[in-house]
Amino acid sequence: MSGRGKVVCVTGASGFIASWLVKMLLERDYTVNATVRSLNDRLKTEHLLALDGAKERLHLFEANLLDEGSFDPAVIGCTCVFHTASPVDPKSSNPQEELIEPAVKGTLNVLQSCAKVPSIKRVVITSSLASVMVTEKPLKPDVVMDETWFSSAALCEEQKLYYHLSKTLAEQAALKFTEEHKIDLVTLHPGFVLGPLLQPLLNITSEVMLNFIKKGQEIFPDGIYRFVDVRDVAYAHLQAFENPSACGRYCLVGKVTYSSEAFEILHNLYPAISIPERCNKEKRVGPPYHVSKERAKSLGIDFLPLEVSLKDTVESFKEKNFFIF
């Protein structure tokens, strides 16, 4: 579908997923209003301004999640708003102020801006599998996690999973607001996002992947990862808007597997990357389960193989001098 003549907004546009989404939108001739926290931060803007089509059809706006009304200028005249901006800091010392409040209040601030604009036909929110997976349901090999699962806020809090709590509460707030204001909402729930970077700085999952490759950190016992490629996630956002039948929630996970299997793939691709001795298959945290792909496939998503994602991740790290061997 051509986006010629259509204006859309992407919040948190300098992020990992958002940068790829902006790229894809520009490639389809959309005019993109992109929000960033500071227009003076060249590390957050230069890679966006360098994209093909940016000179003609990319407009940058400064907006802050906690400032009511700050998204108003960016959403005027838009047909869709992609809300990707949300804090991600698993080591936060003050999760209420640094994670939960910006996620929930920020989502509501964006939606309040959207409610003022009659031309907006749909809002697509980047949520996370974090708002799906924290339940009392056992994760066994015959279990299939799907869009009917909702994380328990009480359980998130009890287990001190504050990022999961922030995404869960933000989704709950969005569902309530959009129902009351009759806004068409689609939420996307990616797992652990990997793939090549467009932005010059490491995001959280890319930093984890870099440590994963360089140091073998945090992989004992052999952990289970829910991998998805950033390009698949960005394309899912595009399809969530362009597909008229898109609705509700979509889980986005290409492959559920052990960290040791990811290491084996990396070692086969790059023999210099060794498989850490600590990666003990006999002490795995449990068998992998499944995450349904059915609704994602209805959006036309054909997930990239993990081998491709891992290879492109390493090549991106090398290109940006994050990793040399």
C-alpha positions in Angstrom: 0.0 0.0 0.0 1.3 3.5 -0.8 1.2 6.0 1.9 1.4 9.0 -0.5 -0.6 11.9 0.9 -1.0 10.2 4.3 0.4 11.6 7.5 1.2 9.3 10.5 2.9 9.8 13.8 5.6 7.7 15.5 6.3 8.4 19.2 9.8 7.6 20.6 11.0 7.6 17.0 14.7 7.2 17.8 14.3 3.8 19.4 15.3 0.4 18.0 11.8 -0.7 16.7 10.6 2.8 16.0 13.6 3.7 13.8 12.9 0.7 11.6 9.2 1.6 11.5 10.0 5.2 10.4 12.3 3.7 7.6 9.5 1.5 6.3 6.9 4.2 6.4 9.2 6.6 4.5 9.9 3.8 1.9 6.1 3.6 1.4 5.8 7.3 0.8 4.1 8.2 4.1 4.7 11.6 5.6 6.0 10.9 9.2 5.7 13.1 12.2 8.3 11.6 14.6 8.6 12.6 18.2 11.9 12.6 20.2 12.6 13.8 23.7 15.1 16.4 22.5 15.6 17.9 19.1 19.1 18.9 20.1 20.2 15.4 20.8 22.0 14.5 17.5 22.5 10.9 18.6 18.7 10.5 18.6 18.0 12.4 15.4 20.8 12.1 12.8 20.1 8.5 11.8 16.4 9.4 11.2 17.3 12.5 9.2 19.6 10.3 7.0 16.9 7.9 5.9 15.7 7.9 2.3 12.8 10.3 2.0 13.4 12.0 5.3 14.3 15.3 3.7 10.9 15.5 2.0 8.6 13.7 4.4 10.0 13.4 7.9 9.1 16.0 10.5 10.6 15.9 14.0 8.7 17.0 17.1 9.9 17.3 20.7 7.6 15.6 23.2 7.8 14.2 26.7 5.7 11.3 28.0 5.0 13.1 31.2 4.0 16.4 29.7 0.3 16.5 29.0 -0.5 18.0 25.6 3.1 17.7 24.4 2.1 15.3 21.7 -0.7 17.5 20.3 1.3 19.2 17.5 2.7 15.9 16.3 -0.7 14.1 15.9 -2.6 16.9 14.1 -3.6 15.8 10.6 -2.6 12.2 11.2 -4.5 9.1 10.1 -2.6 6.7 12.5 -0.4 7.1 15.6 2.2 4.5 16.4 3.0 4.8 20.1 6.3 3.1 20.7 7.8 5.3 23.4 8.1 3.7 26.7 10.9 3.4 29.3 12.9 0.2 29.5 15.2 -0.1 32.5 15.3 -3.5 34.2 17.8 -2.1 36.8 15.8 0.9 37.8 16.2 1.9 41.4 12.8 3.7 41.4 10.5 1.7 39.2 7.4 3.7 40.1 8.9 7.0 38.8 11.2 5.7 36.1 9.1 2.9 34.6 5.5 2.7 35.7 4.5 6.3 35.7 6.0 7.2 32.4 4.6 4.1 30.7 1.0 4.6 32.0 0.8 8.4 32.1 2.7 8.6 28.8 0.3 6.2 27.0 -2.7 8.2 28.3 -1.1 11.5 27.3 -0.6 10.2 23.8 -4.2 8.9 23.6 -5.6 12.1 25.0 -3.9 13.9 22.1 -5.3 11.4 19.7 -8.8 11.9 21.0 -8.7 15.5 19.9 -8.0 14.6 16.2 -11.0 13.2 14.2 -8.7 12.2 11.3 -6.9 9.5 13.3 -8.4 6.2 12.2 -6.3 3.9 14.4 -3.7 3.8 17.2 -1.1 1.1 17.2 0.7 0.6 20.5 4.0 -1.2 21.0 3.4 -3.3 24.1 5.4 -6.4 25.0 5.1 -10.1 25.7 5.7 -8.9 29.3 2.0 -7.9 29.5 1.0 -11.4 28.3 3.2 -14.0 30.0 3.1 -13.3 33.8 0.2 -15.6 34.8 -0.4 -18.6 37.0 -0.5 -20.8 33.9 2.4 -23.4 33.8 4.8 -23.0 30.9 5.1 -26.6 29.7 6.1 -28.0 26.3 2.4 -28.6 25.3 1.4 -25.1 26.4 0.7 -22.4 23.7 0.8 -18.8 24.9 -1.5 -16.6 22.9 -3.3 -13.3 22.8 -5.9 -14.4 25.3 -3.3 -14.4 28.1 -3.0 -11.3 30.2 -0.3 -10.7 32.8 -1.4 -10.3 36.4 -0.4 -6.9 37.8 -0.5 -8.4 41.3 1.8 -11.2 40.2 4.2 -8.8 38.5 4.4 -6.7 41.6 4.8 -9.8 43.9 7.7 -11.0 41.7 9.2 -7.5 41.4 8.9 -7.6 37.6 8.5 -3.9 37.3 9.0 -3.6 33.6 6.3 -6.3 33.1 4.1 -4.3 35.5 4.6 -1.1 33.6 3.6 -2.7 30.3 0.7 -4.5 31.9 -0.7 -1.3 33.5 -0.1 0.8 30.4 -2.0 -1.7 28.3 -4.9 -1.8 30.8 -5.1 2.0 30.8 -5.0 2.1 27.0 -7.8 -0.5 26.6 -10.0 1.4 29.1 -9.4 4.8 27.5 -9.8 3.7 23.9 -13.0 1.9 24.7 -14.4 5.0 26.4 -13.4 7.3 23.6 -14.2 4.9 20.8 -10.6 4.8 19.4 -9.6 1.9 17.2 -6.7 0.3 19.0 -4.2 -2.5 18.1 -1.5 -3.6 20.5 1.6 -5.6 19.5 3.5 -7.8 21.9 7.0 -8.7 20.8 9.3 -10.9 22.7 13.1 -10.4 22.9 13.8 -8.2 19.9 17.1 -8.6 18.0 18.4 -7.7 14.6 20.5 -4.9 13.0 20.5 -1.4 14.5 19.7 1.8 12.7 20.3 4.0 15.7 24.0 4.7 16.8 23.4 3.7 20.4 22.7 0.4 22.0 19.2 -0.2 23.2 18.5 -2.6 26.1 17.9 -5.8 24.2 20.9 -5.1 21.9 23.1 -4.5 24.9 22.0 -7.8 26.4 22.7 -9.5 23.0 26.2 -7.8 22.9 27.0 -9.1 26.4 25.5 -12.4 25.5 27.9 -12.7 22.6 31.0 -11.2 24.1 30.8 -12.4 27.7 28.2 -15.1 27.9 26.6 -13.2 30.8 23.5 -14.3 32.6 23.0 -17.6 30.8 23.3 -20.0 33.8 21.1 -22.0 34.1 20.4 -22.3 30.3 17.7 -19.7 29.8 14.7 -19.6 27.5 14.4 -16.7 25.1 11.5 -15.6 23.0 13.3 -14.2 19.9 11.8 -11.9 17.2 13.5 -9.8 14.6 13.2 -6.0 14.7 12.3 -5.9 11.0 9.4 -8.3 11.6 8.2 -6.2 14.5 8.4 -3.0 12.5 6.5 -4.6 9.6 3.9 -5.9 12.0 3.3 -2.2 13.0 2.8 -1.2 9.4 0.4 -4.1 8.7 -1.5 -3.4 11.9 -2.4 0.0 10.4 -2.7 -0.9 6.7 -4.8 -4.1 7.2 -8.4 -3.0 7.7 -9.2 -6.2 9.6 -6.4 -5.8 12.1 -7.8 -5.6 15.7 -6.9 -6.4 19.3 -3.7 -8.0 20.4 -0.9 -9.7 18.4 2.0 -11.8 19.9 5.2 -11.4 18.0 7.7 -14.2 18.6 9.6 -16.0 15.8 11.2 -18.7 17.9 11.3 -19.9 21.5 14.5 -21.6 22.3 17.4 -22.0 24.8 20.3 -19.6 25.0 22.6 -22.5 24.4 21.0 -23.1 21.0 21.4 -19.5 20.0 25.1 -19.8 21.0 25.5 -22.9 18.8 24.1 -21.0 15.9 26.5 -18.1 16.6 29.4 -20.4 16.9 28.6 -22.1 13.6 28.4 -18.7 11.9 31.4 -17.2 13.7 33.8 -19.9 15.2 35.5 -17.1 17.2 32.4 -16.9 19.3 32.8 -19.7 21.8 30.0 -21.5 23.6 30.6 -20.7 27.3 31.2 -23.6 29.6 28.7 -22.2 32.0 26.0 -22.8 29.4 25.0 -26.1 31.1 22.3 -27.9 29.2 21.7 -30.3 32.1 20.6 -27.3 34.3 18.1 -25.7 32.0 15.3 -23.7 33.6 12.7 -25.9 32.0 11.5 -27.1 28.6 10.5 -24.4 26.0 6.9 -23.8 25.4 5.2 -22.3 22.4 3.9 -18.8 21.5 1.1 -18.8 18.9 1.9 -17.3 15.5 -1.6 -17.6 14.1 -2.7 -14.0 14.6 0.7 -12.6 13.5 0.4 -14.7 10.3 -3.0 -13.1 9.7 -1.1 -9.8 9.4 1.1 -11.3 6.7 4.1 -11.8 9.0 6.5 -14.5 7.9 9.1 -14.5 10.7 12.8 -14.4 9.7 14.8 -17.4 10.7 16.8 -17.0 14.0 20.0 -17.7 12.0 19.4 -14.6 9.9 18.6 -12.4 12.8 21.6 -13.5 14.8 24.0 -13.0 11.8 22.6 -9.6 11.0 22.8 -8.6 14.7 26.5 -9.5 14.8 27.2 -7.8 11.5 25.5 -4.6 12.8 27.6 -4.7 15.9 30.8 -5.0 13.8 29.7 -2.2 11.5 29.2 0.1 14.5 32.4 -1.0 16.2 30.6 -2.5 19.2 32.2 -5.9 18.6 35.5 -6.7 16.9 37.0 -10.1 16.3 
